[in-house]
Amino acid sequence: MRKIKDILKECKIVEVVGDDNRTVSNLTFDSRRCSAEMAFFAIKGTQVDGHDFVVKAVEQDCKVIVCEKLPSVVNDDVTYYVVNDSAEALGYAASEFYGRPSEKLRLVGVTGTNGKTTIATLLYRLFFSAGYPCGLLSTIENRINNTVVPSTHTTGDQLQINEMLSRMVEAGCEYVFMEVSSHAVDQKRIKGLHFEGGIFTNLTHDHLDYHKTVAAYRDAKKKFFDELPSTAFALTNIDDKNGMVMLQNTKATKKTYSLRTDADFKGVVMESYFDGMEMKINRNNISTFLVGKFNASNLLAIYGAASLLGMSDNDLFKEISKLQSASGRFQIVHSDSGVVGIVDYAHTPDALKNVLDTINEIRTHNETLITVVGAGGNRDATKRPEMAEAAVTRSDRLIITSDNPRFEEPEEIIRQMRAGVGGEYYNKVLSITDRREAIRTATALSKKGDIILVAGKGHENYQEIKGVRYHFDDVEELTKALNEK
């Protein structure tokens, strides 16, 4: 048990109503978990407002409420801490409650539309392989050294993050690499964390269902860099038009990487294959198993961050040459059919362009490129026709199918995607709602030497339909279909 006023000492408290000496054993923003020894944080969410559940929390014997406004009826047996921002307060309180774990680690955050998972995951693998104890917080999984902890969000909530970081401290981790989503920044989920570095990958069309405008989406990413301390580094991709924007107001040391122009970390792709590429980084030649210019850019971010964290070039190039792609990121599916299968997480127009452009740069064009892709339901609908346009103009055949329709009708999502297919491309496109059948149809249409890209879900091993997650794995389905061919 700890005094709540000590846990809240970094928070901006406007008013305290009640006993200021109460102790608590835990923190929560879920009124259903409340008990006598918990502090309840009333947070305004995107769907519900935690202030509407203050009465329920008190009914469940909660004695400490942190809120932005007092309830209409104040209970004399409860202490209320009024703050300017409950979500921000929870961030600082969670950090304090768990012993400020981020200050005991070298924490690096990665933000951007595409590449976050690859960069965070490969930085973790690089440092762990080089013998450094480290952790990973990512879309695919969390890791504490070599122990896997399942991941549910790109970036967890304030309590989840700090609890995981405290476990990493206990396990002796020195470095932690973390994906930082725009939602997490906007919702103050990273408040109270001490970052040693931040990496910006790129910014393209995504999440406008949440942010509404590209400017708001960009500014959420930028806010992460605005709040980095002067002791941190800010590493940005200047090949992206928003790259320098991220550095405008940061106090951190500014560093850049690029495939196109002079930068602190400059790269050039020399040769590309389906199983890797040869590139030059700051005049050093390197071979890698990663494929494509988008991965070359990711490698520059990895090289730059590792250098800024103090890893020597000798160790860096040795470890980089061993790196394999993150799960579901340009993952080659092997079979005896002679067809090249590729599974990729690309679920934005730009990511799809990058993957297909990479394939088109490597292929001979004597073969057929068949793309299978859908779009997620209850997400940004404006990108749907753009995804179909990106796919149909870069493929020989396109099969539009279901992704995670969630609570939308998959046929309606497919209809919206088809709006991006120009009349001259109609005969190249099939619409098959059942994703398994779409993958099987692609393999049936293929012959030896052809290429099949299954995009959109990557590492995911489920399909979400009407609130239920059914097992579905693109790698499994494509492998099975190709081996049965």
C-alpha positions, 0 to 999 in steps of 0.5 A, a space after each residue: 500500500 502506498 499513499 496516493 498523494 505520493 503516486 500523484 506527485 508529478 501530476 498537475 492537481 487542481 483541487 483535493 476534496 477529502 482525506 489527502 492521506 489515503 493509501 492504495 494498492 493499485 490503479 485502474 481506469 475500469 470501474 468494473 475492477 474497482 475495490 476499496 484499495 484502488 484509485 479510479 481514474 475517470 478518463 474521457 475515451 473515444 467511446 465512453 467518458 469515465 466520469 459517467 462511471 464515478 458513481 459505480 466506482 464509489 458503489 464498489 467501495 473505491 475510496 480514491 477518484 482522480 477526475 477532471 470534474 467533481 460529480 454532482 454528489 460528493 461522497 464524504 468517505 471518498 477523496 477526489 483529486 481534480 486534475 486538468 487531464 485524467 489520461 495524462 495524470 494516469 501516465 505519470 501516476 502509473 510511472 510512479 506506481 511502478 517505480 519509474 521503470 522507463 528511467 532505468 532503461 534505454 527506451 526508444 520509441 518508433 512512430 510513423 504509418 509504416 515500418 514501426 513493427 519492422 524497425 522495433 522488432 529488428 532493433 530488439 533482435 539486433 541488440 539481443 543477438 549482440 548479447 544485450 538484455 532487452 525488451 520489445 513492445 510491438 504490434 506482433 508481440 512483447 518480449 522480455 529478453 527471450 520470453 514472449 508476452 502476447 500483444 493486444 494493441 500497437 501501444 498498450 495503455 498507461 498501466 500495461 506499458 509501465 507494468 511491462 517496463 517494470 518487469 523488464 527492469 526486474 529481468 535485467 533489460 538494458 534496452 527497450 524498443 517500442 512502437 508508438 502509435 498516433 492513438 497512443 500519443 493522442 490518448 496520453 498513453 506514453 505520458 510519464 515515460 522517459 525516452 532515450 530516442 525517437 524514430 520517425 518512419 513516414 506518414 501516409 494515408 491511415 487512421 483518418 477515421 480517428 484523427 479526421 485530417 492528415 494534419 491532425 494525424 501528423 501533429 499526433 506523431 510530431 507531439 511525440 518528438 516535441 516532448 522528447 527530452 534534450 538528452 534524447 535523439 530524434 532520428 527522422 526519415 527525410 525522404 518523407 515530406 513530413 520528416 523534417 516537420 517532426 524535428 521542428 520543435 524537439 529539444 532532442 539531438 536531431 539526426 536524419 536518414 535517407 536513400 535519396 539525399 545527403 543525411 547523417 545515415 545515407 543508404 543506396 540499394 545496389 542489387 535486389 532479389 526476392 531473398 535479400 539485397 545488397 546495399 551501401 550504408 555510409 560507404 559500407 557495403 552490406 548484404 541483408 535478407 531484407 527485401 525492397 527499398 522500404 526495408 532499405 529505409 527501415 535498415 537505415 533507421 535501425 543502423 542509425 538508432 543502433 549507432 546513436 545508442 553506441 553500438 560499434 560499426 563492426 557489431 552493427 554490420 555483423 548483426 544486420 547481415 543476420 536479420 530476418 524480416 519480422 513476421 508477416 512483413 514481406 514473408 516468402 512462402 515456400 512450396 514445391 509449386 514453383 510459385 513465389 508466395 509473399 505475405 505482407 501486412 500492407 494495409 494502407 495505400 502507401 504500404 501496398 504501393 511499396 510492396 508491389 513496387 518492390 516486387 515489380 523491381 525484382 521480377 522479370 515481367 515474364 510471369 503473372 503477379 496476382 494480388 489478393 487484398 481487402 480492407 478492414 471494417 470499422 476503420 478509415 473507409 476513405 483509403 479503400 478505393 485508394 488501396 484497390 487503385 494501388 493494387 490494380 495498377 501494379 498487378 496483372 490480376 487483382 482479387 479483392 476480398 474480405 480482411 477483418 470486416 468487424 461489424 461491417 458487411 464485407 460485400 460493402 467494403 469490397 464495393 467501396 474498394 472497387 470504386 477505385 478500379 478504373 474501367 480499363 482494369 475491370 477485366 483484371 479484377 475478381 471479387 471473392 468475399 471468402 478470404 480462404 477461397 480468394 487465396 485458393 483462386 489465386 493459386 488456381 490461376 497461377 502457374 510455375 514462376 508466377 507471384 502471389 501477394 496476399 496483403 493486409 493481415 500479415 502476422 495476424 492469425 485471426 479474422 474478426 467478424 461480427 465481434 468474433 475472432 476466427 482462426 485465420 492465418 494468411 501464411 498457413 492458407 497460402 502455404 496449404 493452397 500452394 502445396 495442394 496445387 
